[in-house]
């Protein structure tokens, strides 16, 4: 796809025709892009016992054919072309209207704290039962959370039944 994350684009068709924004995300498999501040929809979230109901506004994707990249020199819509540098063999994008080179910007991916944090780290959530009871490597021992020192195995722990079936 010729568009990349961080490009400045203008909407050429649809309800938001003429609006400008930057590409937040490219969905190459579906040939769609999400542009900041464009194609906003409202989602109504039902109330729960913990939270009140609310309206959430967010951007939804546009088809890539409905946006055009902005020429950095003129500020108008342009098409994208490619040139291959013969010395290095690298392919670079350029604006066809003015011939200006278009660099692909490096945009850091957004990190969602709600999806990446574990249940034990969220405020108001209980820690899993195995951490309290002592199962697994994350078992909490004592009040300071320190693990006990390793001791020599006892005979009761090391002896066990025959490894045969049904015994």
VENHU-V886007 format. One record per run of one state. SS is the DSSP state (H for helix, E for strand, L for the rest). FROM is the first residue (numbers start at 1). TO is the last residue. Records with the same first field share a line. If there is no record, write none. Layout:
SS=FROM-TO, FROM-TO
This chain:
L=1-7, 12-19, 31-31, 36-39, 46-53, 60-61, 71-76, 79-79, 85-90, 96-100, 103-112, 117-128, 134-154, 159-167
E=8-11, 20-27, 32-35, 40-45, 54-59, 62-63, 67-70, 77-78, 80-84, 91-95, 101-102
H=28-30, 64-66, 113-116, 129-133, 155-158
